[in-house]
Each structure stands twice: as C-alpha cells, then as structure tokens.
Amino acid sequence: ILGDSYRTLWGQDFLSDTLCGSDFRLSVPSFYQVNPDQTEVLYGKAVELAQLTGTETVLDLYCGIGTISLVMARQAGMVWGAEVVPQAVDDAIQNARRSCIENARFLCADAGEAARQLAREGVRPDVICVDPPRKGLAEDVVATIAQMAPQRVVYVSCDPATLGRDVKRFAALGYKLDTATAVDLFPRTVHVETVVLLSKGEIDSKKVRVEFSLEDMDMSGFQKGATYEQIKAYVLEKYGLKVSSLYISQVKRKCGLDVGQNYNLSKKEDAKVPQCPPEKEAAIMEALKHFHMV
C-alpha cells in the first residue's frame, strides 16, 4: 500500500516527537499514533494492566518504533520487541539508545515467527503485549501466544470487532477477559482505541470441590483431547510443518479416535482425497502423544 521506496523532496527524512517522557524518531513507513496526549493515556493504561514490578520479561508484538516497549522497559526486567517493518526496527533500536534504555531488544520478524523464535530460544515472557493493525491477530499468533503461557496478555486494539473475535479465541485457550478500557484518540469520529487485559485462568482449589464416581462416568469425552488448531500449532512449532484438518482426521482415524460424523468427507462419491505424507503423519502422531490422546 505504501510502496517500497521513498524519496525526500525537502527537509529531513524522519519525524521527531516526545512521548511519555522519551524522544522518538520515526522513518517514513513506520507507524505512530497521531494523538500524542491521548496516546500517553493509552500506553499508561497498558503499563498499568501489565502489572510490572521490575523483574518481568515482556514480549511486545507489533512494536513499531518501540514506543510501548520502551515505556514498559522502565518498569520491567527485560523487554523483547518484534516488528515486521525493517525501518521501524531500526528506529526502535536507535530510540532505545537515545533514551539510554539497555534492557530492550528488537527483532525484525512477523509476530508469529518472532514469538516462535523466542520460544525456541527459551524466552518465557511473563507478559505479552500486542498492538496489531485493524485486521487483528492471525489465529496461529493467538495459539502461539497461548503456548508461551504468559500470565497476562495486554491487547491494544484499534478495531473493536477484531478485538472481540480474538478475545473469544483466547478464551478457548484458557485466557479470560479481566478488564477493558476505551480511549478516544479520534474525537468526533466513530473510531476508538481499546486496551484489554487477558489473564491465564487458574482454579482456586480452596473454592472448588468436585465429587464423582468413575462407575457412573462416561469416559469417551476424555478422548477428544486437543483441538485441531492446537494440534496444528504444536506441529508447526516443533517441526515447522503446516498440516491440514484433513490430515489430522486421517491420522486420528488410524488411531481409532473419533473425528466427528462425516468429518472432511467429500460430497462426491468418486472424489480423490489427498493422503497425509509420511513425515506429516509422524509429526501429527507425536502431537497426539503429546496431548495424551494416544
């Protein structure tokens, strides 16, 4: 949309601004909020919801020029920022140096790949902050965040519709919505920024008591195990392979697992159904073992 080359016709090839007490520079393709006063309110709320004490590791996805990352770095132990725009990553690195912040590192990668790379390197964030574009988070990004198991996810959104969709996806993976705050960055328009806190659900053993008899229990439901999306995410994370629901259902059938009535069956009697390749079948089988389904 913005093109792949830029020419400075007059003046400097960057913009400068002071935000949250720090000086920021941004190059032409880099993202920046257009209402500095309300942006400070928005980012202040994000830091408040992160509940930082000075020891936490924070992962900031879609970090742009590092605004949220550097604000959180003042109250965190370590902050990792990830952004797909190379110029913005360069800006973030220079902005950190300009503010003399040494506990922030930045990666040039899309959100999903950055999260998976850090997971492979053993980085286990206590807090993950996301500030995606209007399209929100891809489903595999939500799954990868859940696999990293942070205690808190702070989601900054510019589109309530995609935010609602993603909150539902997080809920299916064990993260509940704690609080939501709207911040009006665009007066006299229908647009609004929203920041929400998602927390990893935990059971309080002092408040929950369950009594049951195995003799009366139908155990068939426990065979369901992980969802197809969880299996896909596991195989992609561990083996770097993308597998379809069809392949997963084929392997589950071989193991005698229920895949649902007529799941992935073609309506044509003579339709040719692609068969799962051996390497992907082995990866799916390992995932089924990981989730204790076989």
C-alpha positions in Angstrom: 0.0 0.0 0.0 2.8 2.4 0.9 5.2 1.3 -1.8 8.7 0.0 -1.4 10.9 3.1 -2.0 10.9 6.7 -0.6 12.4 10.0 -1.7 12.9 13.0 0.5 11.9 16.1 -1.5 12.6 18.6 1.2 13.8 18.6 4.8 14.7 15.7 7.0 13.8 12.1 6.1 12.4 11.4 9.6 9.9 12.9 12.1 10.6 13.5 15.8 8.3 13.7 18.8 8.4 13.5 22.6 6.1 10.8 24.1 5.8 9.6 27.6 9.0 11.5 28.6 11.1 10.0 25.8 12.3 11.3 22.4 11.3 9.2 19.4 12.3 9.3 15.8 10.3 7.5 13.1 11.1 7.0 9.4 8.6 7.2 6.6 7.0 3.7 6.7 6.9 3.5 10.5 3.6 3.6 12.4 2.9 6.2 15.0 -0.2 7.3 16.8 -1.5 10.8 15.7 -2.8 12.0 19.1 0.2 12.2 21.4 -1.8 13.4 24.5 -4.3 10.5 24.3 -1.5 8.1 23.3 0.1 8.7 26.7 -3.2 7.8 28.3 -3.5 4.7 26.2 0.1 3.5 26.9 -0.2 4.4 30.6 -3.2 2.1 30.8 -1.3 -0.7 29.0 1.5 -0.4 31.5 -0.9 -0.4 34.4 -2.6 -3.6 33.2 0.8 -5.3 32.7 1.3 -5.0 36.5 5.1 -4.8 36.2 7.2 -5.0 39.3 10.7 -4.7 37.7 11.5 -8.4 37.3 9.2 -9.5 34.5 10.1 -10.4 30.9 7.8 -8.7 28.4 7.3 -9.5 24.7 5.9 -6.6 22.7 4.5 -7.8 19.3 3.8 -5.3 16.5 6.1 -3.0 18.5 6.6 -0.4 15.7 9.3 2.1 16.6 9.4 0.8 20.2 7.0 3.2 21.9 5.2 0.7 24.1 8.4 -1.4 24.5 10.4 1.4 25.8 7.7 2.7 28.1 7.4 -0.8 29.7 11.2 -1.3 29.8 11.3 1.3 32.6 9.3 -1.0 34.9 10.3 -4.5 33.6 13.3 -6.7 33.8 13.6 -7.3 30.1 11.6 -6.3 27.0 11.6 -8.0 23.6 10.0 -6.1 20.7 9.1 -7.6 17.4 8.1 -5.7 14.2 8.0 -6.8 10.5 8.9 -3.4 9.1 12.8 -3.1 8.9 12.8 0.7 9.1 10.7 0.6 12.2 13.0 -1.9 13.9 16.0 0.4 13.1 14.1 3.3 14.6 13.3 1.2 17.7 16.9 0.3 18.3 18.0 3.9 17.9 15.2 5.2 20.1 16.3 2.8 22.9 19.9 4.1 22.6 18.6 7.7 22.6 16.7 7.0 25.8 19.6 5.1 27.4 17.5 2.0 27.8 19.6 -1.2 27.9 17.0 -3.8 28.8 15.2 -3.8 25.4 15.9 -5.9 22.3 14.2 -5.8 19.0 13.6 -8.4 16.3 12.6 -7.9 12.6 10.0 -10.6 12.0 6.3 -11.0 11.9 4.5 -11.6 15.2 4.0 -15.3 14.9 7.6 -16.1 13.7 9.1 -13.8 16.4 7.1 -15.5 19.2 8.1 -18.9 17.9 11.8 -17.9 17.6 11.9 -16.6 21.1 10.2 -19.8 22.4 12.8 -21.9 20.7 15.5 -19.8 22.4 13.9 -20.4 25.8 12.4 -17.0 26.3 9.3 -17.3 28.6 7.6 -13.9 28.8 5.5 -13.1 31.9 3.6 -10.5 29.9 2.9 -10.3 26.2 1.6 -7.0 24.7 0.1 -6.9 21.3 -0.9 -3.8 19.2 -1.9 -5.2 15.8 -3.4 -3.4 12.8 -7.1 -3.4 12.3 -7.2 -7.0 11.0 -6.2 -8.1 14.5 -4.2 -11.3 15.3 -3.9 -14.3 13.0 -5.3 -17.4 14.5 -1.8 -19.0 14.7 -0.5 -16.0 16.6 -3.1 -16.4 19.2 -2.2 -20.1 19.5 1.5 -19.4 19.8 0.9 -16.7 22.5 -1.2 -19.2 24.5 1.6 -21.9 24.1 4.1 -19.4 25.6 1.8 -19.3 28.6 2.3 -15.7 29.8 0.4 -14.8 33.0 -1.1 -11.7 31.3 -1.8 -10.6 27.8 -2.3 -6.8 27.2 -4.1 -6.3 23.9 -4.2 -2.8 22.4 -6.7 -2.6 19.6 -8.0 -0.1 17.0 -10.9 -2.2 15.9 -13.4 -3.5 18.5 -14.8 -6.1 16.0 -11.5 -8.0 15.5 -10.7 -7.5 19.2 -13.9 -9.3 20.1 -13.1 -12.1 17.8 -9.6 -12.5 19.2 -10.8 -12.3 22.8 -13.1 -15.3 22.0 -10.1 -17.2 20.5 -8.0 -16.5 23.7 -10.9 -17.7 25.9 -10.9 -21.0 24.1 -7.3 -21.4 25.1 -7.7 -20.6 28.7 -7.4 -16.8 28.9 -10.2 -14.8 30.3 -11.0 -11.1 29.8 -10.4 -9.2 33.1 -10.9 -5.6 32.1 -11.4 -3.3 29.1 -10.8 0.4 28.7 -11.7 2.6 25.7 -9.5 5.6 24.9 -10.8 8.2 22.5 -7.8 9.1 20.2 -10.1 10.3 17.4 -12.6 12.9 18.7 -15.8 13.3 16.7 -15.3 10.1 14.8 -16.6 6.5 15.3 -13.1 5.1 15.9 -11.7 4.3 19.3 -8.7 2.6 20.8 -9.3 -0.2 23.3 -6.9 -1.8 25.7 -7.8 -5.0 27.5 -6.2 -7.4 30.0 -6.4 -11.1 29.4 -5.3 -13.4 32.3 -4.5 -17.0 32.3 -7.3 -18.8 34.1 -6.4 -20.7 37.2 -8.5 -22.8 39.5 -8.6 -22.0 43.2 -8.5 -25.3 45.0 -9.9 -23.7 48.1 -13.1 -22.7 46.3 -13.7 -25.7 44.1 -14.7 -29.1 45.3 -15.7 -31.9 42.9 -17.0 -35.3 43.8 -17.7 -38.0 41.3 -17.8 -41.8 40.8 -15.9 -43.4 38.0 -18.5 -46.2 37.8 -21.1 -43.7 36.6 -18.9 -41.6 34.4 -18.8 -41.8 30.6 -15.1 -41.6 29.8 -15.5 -41.3 26.0 -15.4 -37.5 26.2 -11.9 -37.5 27.5 -10.6 -38.9 24.2 -11.2 -35.6 22.5 -8.0 -34.1 23.8 -6.6 -31.2 21.9 -8.4 -29.2 19.2 -7.4 -29.3 15.6 -6.0 -25.8 16.0 -3.9 -26.8 19.0 -2.5 -29.8 17.1 -1.7 -27.6 14.1 0.1 -25.1 16.3 2.1 -27.8 18.1 3.2 -29.4 14.8 4.2 -26.0 13.3 6.1 -25.1 16.5 8.0 -28.3 16.9 8.5 -29.5 13.3 7.9 -26.4 11.2 5.2 -28.3 9.2 1.8 -27.0 8.3 -0.8 -29.7 8.5 -4.5 -29.6 7.5 -7.5 -30.7 9.4 -8.0 -33.4 6.8 -4.5 -34.9 7.5 -5.2 -34.7 11.3 -8.5 -36.5 10.9 -6.8 -39.3 8.7 -4.2 -39.9 11.4 -6.9 -39.9 14.2 -8.9 -42.5 12.3 -5.8 -44.7 12.0 -5.6 -44.5 15.8 -9.2 -45.3 16.3 -10.1 -41.8 17.6 -13.4 -40.1 16.9 -13.2 -37.3 14.3 -16.9 -36.5 14.2 -19.6 -37.7 11.8 -18.7 -37.2 8.1 -15.7 -35.0 9.0 -13.9 -33.9 5.9 -15.7 -36.3 3.7 -16.3 -35.2 0.1 -19.8 -34.9 -1.3 -18.7 -36.6 -4.5 -18.6 -40.4 -4.4 -15.6 -40.6 -6.8 -13.7 -37.7 -5.3 -9.9 -38.2 -4.8 -8.9 -37.3 -1.2 -5.2 -36.4 -0.7 -3.4 -38.6 1.8 -1.2 -37.4 4.6 2.5 -37.6 3.7 4.6 -39.8 6.0 6.6 -37.0 7.6 3.4 -35.1 8.5 1.8 -38.2 9.7 4.7 -38.8 12.1 4.5 -35.3 13.3 0.8 -35.5 13.9 1.2 -38.8 15.7 3.8 -37.2 18.0 1.3 -34.3 18.7 -1.4 -36.8 19.6 1.0 -38.5 22.1 1.9 -35.0 23.5 -1.7 -34.3 24.2 -2.2 -37.8 25.7 -4.7 -38.7 23.0 -3.0 -42.0 22.1 
